[in-house]
Amino acid sequence: MPELRPTGIPESIREAVDRLTVGADPSAPVLSECWGEPGLSPAERLFAWNTVEVLDFLCGDPDAPVGAIPGRAHADLQARFVASIDPSEIVPAISRHLDAGGFSDVSVTERGHMAATRMDPGHPWAVWVRDSVSATTGQDTMVIPNLAGTIPNESFAEVLGMPTIWLPHSYPGCAQHAPDEHALASLSRQAMEIMAGLYWDLGHGEIPVER
């Protein structure tokens, strides 16, 4: 479905993503070779493209299955998309696709959405924060231009026109949203150092000025 695919990956986004390694940490989830858009690297599929995930699917009666095609089926899908996609067009696009394929009896409804936002990795504030984090940690800082999450960041980035930068203090194996979700003491300590350094630099260093 062309409507659910980005028109491409901007060069600045591709450069940032090319520096990222997927699955290098021993505790990181393994990315299936068959998952995501064909022809893209694992990092591009994960951090620079759209996906539609089937969260659950039900047809018939699992407790009492019979050898017949069930008359009804239900599925919950979740769309993860980059900033170039208008979320209000996703459900209409799926409906048109089903109608064109002869499945007009399938209904598609939406439970709600939030727009995706993205700051260019070369933006002065993005560069400033990256340099501050590197100065505190003594390590090269990776910039992730897209990161899955359902948050109302559009209120700041679009409505108020404010540059927004997120600093996640976690790691790929944290089992987020699972019963054994956890945080590491070492990362929590580093997070306090990073944020203390960031606020110190905001108060004592040169900062980008919006013109």
N, C-alpha and C positions, 0 to 999 in steps of 0.2 A: 504494500500500500504506500504509494509515494507520499501521501499526506502525512504519514507517521514517520517519515524519514527526514533527517536534516538535509539541506541542500549540499552540505559539505562541511569540512573542518577548517576553520580559519587558520592561517599559517602560524599566528602567535600561539593559538591553542595547541596545534600539532607540535610545535617546538617544546612547549611545556610538558605535554604528555609523553613525548619521546624520551624525556629524562626520567620517567617513572618506570619502575619495575614491578610487575604484578606477580605475587606469589613467592617472592624471594625469602620472606621470613618463614622459618619452619612451622610456625603456628598459623600462618595465613591460609585462608580457604583456597582450594585449588579451582582455577577457572577452567571449565570444560572447553575442549577444542571445538566443540560443535555449538557453543553458545554465542549468540551475538551476530553482528553483521559480518558476512564473509568478506575477506580481502583486507580486513583491518588487523592491526596488531592487538594483542591482549589489552594493552593499556588504552588504545584508542577505543576498543569495544566497551571497556569499562568506564572510562572517564570522558569520552568525547562523542558518544552516540546515544541514540534512543533505544529503549527496550520496553517490551510489553510482557509482563509476567502473569501467569495463571496462578492465582493464590489458592483457589479451591475449585473443584468441579464435582458436580453431583448429577447422576441420572439413575433412574430406577430406585430400587430399595436395596441398599447394601446389606441389610440384615436379612432380607428374603429375596434373593435374586431369582429371576425367572428367565427362561430361554426365549425372550421376545424383546424387540426393540422398544425401549421406553418411549412414552408419548411426550415426555417433558424432560428438559435438562436445564441446569443452571450453573453458571460459572462466574466467579469474581476475578476481574483482571485489574492489574495495576500498571499504569504507564509511567515510566521514568524518561524524562525528556530534557533536552538542552534548551538554552534560552531563545533559540530562533523559532521555537514551536509555540503556536497559540493554543493553549489548553482547551479553550472553548470550542475548537474545531475538531478535537479528537473523536468525541462520540458521534457527531454528524458524519465524519469521514468513515467511521466503522459502519454506521447504518447504511450509507450509500454503497459501500463495498458489498455488504451482505445483500442489499436489494438488487444490485447488478448481477450477483451470482445466483439469483433466484431464491434467496432465503429471506423474503420480505416478512415472513411470519416470526422471525427472530427479533425480539425487542432488545434495545440497548439503552440503559439508563445510567445516569451519572450520580455519584454520591458526593461530588464536590471536587474542587481542584485548587491548586495554588500555582501561580506562574513561576517559571524558572528564571533566575537572574544569573548574571555572570559579569565579572569585571575582567577586562583584558589583563593578562599577566604583566604586560608592559606599562600599565597605568602607574603614575608616580607613587601613589600610595601603596600599591602592591609591591613595587620595588623597595620602597622604604621599609615596609614591615618585614619583607624577606631579609633585607640587610640587617635589621635590628635583631631578628631571631638568630641569624648566623653569627652575629657578634657575641650574643649571649652564650650560645651552645658551642661555638667553635667548630661548627659543622656546616656543610653546604645545605641550604634549605631548599626542599622541593616544593613547587607550587602546583596544587591540584586545581585546574580551572573549573571543573564541574565535580560536584559531590552529591550523591543521592541523599534526599531528605525532604520531608514535607514541612516547610516552615514559611511563615509570612514575610520573607525577606523583601518581597516586592514593595511592601509598605515603606521601607527605607530606601531601597535602591531606585525605585521608579517614582513613587508618589512624592517622597521628600527629596529625591535626587541626591542622596548621600552615597559616597563610596562605602561599600561594605566588604569587610574581610573577616573570614571565619578561621579560627585557629583551633582545630579539633585536637584534644589532648588524649589520644587513644592510640590503638594499633589494630591491624587487620584481624587479629585473633581474639578480639574482645567479646565475641559472641553477642553482639548487640541485639537487644530485644529477646534473647533466649533466656531460659531459666538460669543459666550459669553465666550471665553477663557479668563482667568484672573489669576492674581497672588495676593497673600495676603501680606499686608504690614508687618505682623508679621513674615512671612517666609522670606521675603526679608531682614528684619533686621537680622534675625538669619543667613541667608546666608552670609551677610557681616562679621558677627562675625566668622563664620566657616572658611571662606577663609582667613581672617586676621590671625586667629589662626594657620591655616595650613602654611601660608607663614612665620609666626614667628617661628614655629617649624622647618621649613626647614632651616632657617638661624641660629637658636640658639640651636637646639637640636641634638641628635644623629639620623642619618638617615641610612637606610639599604644601604649596599654597594654591588653592583653586583660583583661577582668574575668570 
